[in-house]
Amino acid sequence: MKSSQVAQEPWIRRFLSSPGATSAPARAQRTLLVCLPHAGGSASFFFPVSRALSPALDVVAVQYPGRQDRRHETPVDDIPELARQVADALGPVDGRPVALFGHSLGASLGFEIARLLQARGTDVCHLFASGRRAPSRSRDERVHLRDDEGLLAEVRELSGTDPRILGDPEVVRMALPALRADYRAAETYRYVPGPPLTCPITVFTGDNDPKVSADEAGAWSAHTSAEFDLRTYPGGHFFLTDHQADMTRIIRERLAPVAPQSSSSA
């Protein structure tokens, strides 16, 4: 693998490319946007984001172990450990800027990955945190300790999964181990104090999200020494499915100033 490429299978999925932007040198001219799914989610959740932002950005999504084509692998139920594995899987990025976009569990994970990458000298240019309280804010949540039906009831209440999927016993049986591990990771995560990120943070939140209060969303401001922006949308925990166009517009605008300029060629 050439140093200017980002690692691919099994962790990193790149859904779209365009003519003239498929080679490693071409990708090296664009900011890398790494998308991180919610609990129970998969990389394919971010296909619409990839479609909206490619080829201006090099959009990839992370596939956690234990789901879909990785369903035979053991899920990771600890956010710091998962962050380390994702950071390692990204591999060398050849000096170009990296942005992170995570929803719910993925937002906490994105924060920890950003900390690791910055400590390793990678240029993390932005963190987009969606549907998640600030790392320094915790709740006593124990959904991961419920029985299977209790866990599924929580998923149904948040309305982030197609009801047809939840109605298929075989699919549910295969999904439950990863879903429980994800909830355990999210609910047992505890912030370890350290220096704030040096990149801007943009937070997206729903005004009726039972998992995030306005105060908890605003508390992300303490985790960066750079700019902070809070965007509130109508909706619950999965507000982003109804507001994708505006959110991707904001991501594009925030990342445009840091996108490397293409070098001239004869």
Beta strands, then each sheet from edge to edge (+ up, - down):
strand 1: 12-13
strand 2: 32-36
strand 3: 58-62
strand 4: 98-103
strand 5: 124-130
strand 6: 201-206
strand 7: 228-233
sheet 1: 1+ 3- 2- 4- 5- 6- 7-
end
